[in-house]
Amino acid sequence: MSSPYVFCNCKLVLPDRVVPGNVLVENGIIKEVNEAESLAPPFPSEWNDYQPQIIDCDGQYISPGFIDIHNHGRLGCDAMDGKVTSMETIAKCHAEHGVTGFLAGTSSIPWKKSLESIRFLADYYKEENKRLASAAIENNKAKGAHYLGIYSEGSFFSMEKRGAHNPRYLKTELTGEDLNALAEAAGEALKVVALSPELPGAEEWIRFFSARGIVVTAAHSNATYDETLAGIGHGITLATHTFNGMRALSHQEPGILGAVLDDNRIYCEMIADGIHVAPVVLSLIYKLKGPDRIILISDSVIAGGLPDGRYEKGGDTVIVKDGVIRLEDGRLSGSSLSLDTAVRNMVKLAGASICHAVRAASLNPARILGIDKRKGSIVPEKDADLVIFDDNIQIKKVFVSGQPFLPQK
């Protein structure tokens, strides 16, 4: 049982507005939310009955914790390392940037090795759930962001739009054998499956996974408009890093981009670093999809957060220069973006309001994962995953399930 907190003197970031207010947290859950007319008034007097610890936000913003559904690693650690220490480092680094929940992304490596890594991630997911269910966040301090499951991004992509994925490990069709192997290896940890909808066998995969509540996303695809619409009809609900690794938009053949940008059934991921997608295109996606259908992602990889230099990633050499990660031939290879920077960029580069930018990093990812009854907004009975940041969206404090995260110095 943890001591109750009252967050006061706050600007509450709600899905559609920002208002002064206060938040009462008890046992890791948001107990009550009080909207006020100004920052000055104190929280409701009856909250004193809880004998809470007072946390003064000093007029800064308090928002739901960010959820990064698509990333692969950071600071020299990869989710496919098969190491507990790597997962712990990734979780800590996420939390430093306001992320309170994340999926671990896979990539295209030899299939047998990929399944081994997926089994590790599935086992780690079970152990993390046991740890969280037992209540024991040691010493009432959060260790980092919660690991929420697996984002399978690898092997089942168009050769033409593979991006940085190694062509040696791509498969030309989606077979029942591989489907069963992936489903068995990942188990209940599998949350998102990425594939190119134009590949032979895609319909079976899309129908199988979507029927089980697993998100199917169109990725690294050279699909036509009609092929994409067919995939959406079968159950695709997400577009992986929109514009990146996708057939170009044409006025005569709209392709996959025409379909995912126009269809309201689809959420669009965005790498809002101003590099993967130009600022004007970020603004266009925001205007086309609206605040309910965009999801900010980092797509951060093993070299993310490291200084300029040459590094190994999945058997390939990547070069970090000025914070941009590329293969030796110049192709982009993931990013070094963090989700707080993505939120900041949506405001500064795409013209989004703070509440819409935060929604794209919190409530929208919670909705696509089907966990919005517990996470993604500041609402009573939801998990107290909370972030305090200033006017420049610089992270000041992070709370994971009501417990403070203290970054390593």
Secondary structure, 3 states (H helix, E strand, C coil): CCCCEEEEEEEEECCCCEEEEEEEEECCEEEEEEECCCCCCCCCHHHHHHCCEEEECCCCEEEECEEECCCCEECCEECCCCCHHHHHHHHHHHHHCCEEEEEEECCCCCHHHHHHHHHHHHHHHHHHHHHHHCCCCHHHCECCCEEEEEEECCCCCCCCCCCCCCHHHCCCCCCHHHHHHHHHHHHHHEEEEEECCCCCCHHHHHHHHHHCCCEEEECCECCCHHHHHHHHHHCCCEECCCCCCECCCCCCCCHHHHHHHHCCCCEEEECCCCCCCCHHHHHHHHHHHCCCCEEECCCECCCCCCCCEEEEECCEEEEEECCEEEECCCCECCECCCHHHHHHHHHHCCCCCHHHHHHHHCHHHHHHHCCCCCCCCCCCCCECCEEEECCCCCEEEEEECCEEECCCC
